């Protein structure tokens, strides 16, 4: 089955990219003069993704999706990470939907999320240790692993081209999302991504400057969030079978909200790790189910542009997370965590009108 080696290669690619992302966030936090300045580093990186998302979806519906994954991994090895991450995301999402029937897609996306977060756990741990010894080696090792993943993509017998005959332009995916019954789900997922980016943008400043911990503690917190994401991804099939789509989505929003509220207490880092774990679990569970609904209902010839359209919308909003979080943290450090967590907990019961609620 082609899906299994594809998932493994995606995990290897993320493991390599994690070294670069850890070094970027740590250097920004150590050199920042305020929470807002520290959050701007992630804001600028997130802005690069939606700028390429629509065209990336257009390419994913016209070029062989496996070839696009090879191109993206090679470019990321050359440290153009943020720019080509959008192309990698839309091609991988569309390709996975091509390879699997609709009913198996959510569980497969959950497994992919678990592999992603397991790779992220290891990269955070190793990058935190390696960064204290050699900053250039941290970036260089990540680049080498990305080139290795690019070479291994060539060995997969992936479909030569997307199924179906693509019609329309780059905006077709956006029109499909906005005109379909998926619009409420789209809005909820975009808000969750904003809250997730808020947490990611402020966590380095909170740990290194607010709590005065060493970089290895930041690595452990990233590992806790990743482990939560891995558990959430692995439990997708079981939770869906017991609760259905609607209640699973509400549960995921509640877990993420509780995780953010825990950060508002400014606890010692071992307790903060529990909050990061809950946020990771909720985000992974929601993303796997929502993504399967979105791509499963899209026509095969439109999947790349649907994935690109969602990435454009969520990516355009995601920089608001670290930007608003940094500004609010300048007033009071717990404030952004309190507001974001309260918003997600308040929205969770409102998904009663969703699918299978």
Secondary structure, DSSP 8 states (H G I E B T S, - for coil): -HHHHHHHHHHHHHHHHHHHHHHHHHHHHHH-SSHHHHHHHHHHHHHHHHHHHHHHHHHHTTS-HHHHHHHHHHHHHTT-HHHHHHHHHHHHHHHHHHHS-HHHHHHHHHHHHHHHHHHHHHHHHHHHHHHTT-HHHHHHHHHHHHHHHHHHHTTS---SS-SS---S-TTHHHHHHHHSTTHHHHHHHHHHHHHHHHHHHHHHHIIIIIS---HHHHHHHHHHHHHHHHHHHHTHHHHHHHHHHHHHHHHHHHHHHHHHHHHHTT--HHHHHHHHHHHHHHHHHHHHHHHHHHHHHS-GGGHHHHHHHHHHHHHHHHHHHHHHHHHHHHH-TTHHHHHHHHHHHHHHTTGGGSTT-
